[in-house]
Amino acid sequence: MSEPTAPSGRMWRLWLALYVACSVVIGLVVSLLVLRSGAGTADVVLTGGGGFATSFALCLALPATVRELKRLG
């Protein structure tokens, strides 16, 4: 059985752009929810940034996790 090849640079940039777009949407939704609760500006920015960072980290971990699960398979 042949080993899967590493994704090309162009494909990786496409996935990275998709991860950033999804993370931005999640960060904005979190920020709007916190803003509606009446929190201050600093809390809204920090919480939205945390939502963005968390979702982006999960998106980056997803391909490695799927690859490892397929390997164990």
Legacy VTK file of the C-alpha trace (Angstrom):
# vtk DataFile Version 3.0
C-alpha trace
ASCII
DATASET POLYDATA
POINTS 73 float
0.000 0.000 0.000
1.439 3.375 -0.966
1.846 6.226 1.453
-0.327 9.294 0.855
1.595 12.225 -0.489
1.751 15.550 1.267
-0.788 18.080 0.020
0.498 20.544 -2.530
1.231 24.095 -1.477
-1.717 25.424 -3.445
-4.154 22.983 -1.854
-2.782 23.724 1.613
-3.298 27.472 1.085
-6.875 26.819 0.002
-7.594 24.793 3.132
-5.863 27.411 5.276
-8.054 30.143 3.767
-11.129 28.033 4.499
-9.996 27.519 8.113
-9.457 31.268 8.557
-12.848 32.120 7.045
-14.686 29.640 9.268
-12.782 30.827 12.330
-13.571 34.479 11.568
-17.276 33.655 11.309
-17.165 31.774 14.619
-15.265 34.632 16.278
-17.828 37.153 15.017
-20.768 35.058 16.213
-19.188 34.677 19.651
-18.491 38.413 19.781
-22.077 39.266 18.854
-23.453 36.893 21.478
-21.251 38.406 24.177
-22.109 41.927 23.001
-25.832 41.143 23.283
-25.287 40.060 26.888
-24.203 43.595 27.766
-20.494 42.989 28.272
-17.914 45.724 27.788
-15.831 46.236 24.659
-12.716 44.608 26.096
-14.656 41.487 27.078
-16.248 41.283 23.626
-12.891 41.554 21.844
-11.161 39.054 24.122
-13.966 36.523 23.932
-14.262 36.834 20.153
-10.507 36.436 19.800
-10.631 33.366 22.009
-13.389 31.886 19.872
-11.366 32.559 16.731
-8.168 31.088 18.161
-9.886 27.995 19.514
-11.748 27.218 16.314
-8.625 27.837 14.205
-6.580 25.482 16.392
-9.260 22.807 16.070
-9.319 23.262 12.287
-5.539 22.849 12.141
-5.672 19.714 14.300
-8.412 18.070 12.237
-6.316 16.843 9.244
-3.658 15.309 11.497
-6.327 13.575 13.559
-8.066 12.146 10.497
-4.726 10.992 9.052
-3.822 9.255 12.316
-7.221 7.573 12.583
-6.895 6.292 9.014
-3.428 4.958 9.816
-4.720 3.093 12.872
-7.610 1.949 10.940
LINES 1 74
73 0 1 2 3 4 5 6 7 8 9 10 11 12 13 14 15 16 17 18 19 20 21 22 23 24 25 26 27 28 29 30 31 32 33 34 35 36 37 38 39 40 41 42 43 44 45 46 47 48 49 50 51 52 53 54 55 56 57 58 59 60 61 62 63 64 65 66 67 68 69 70 71 72
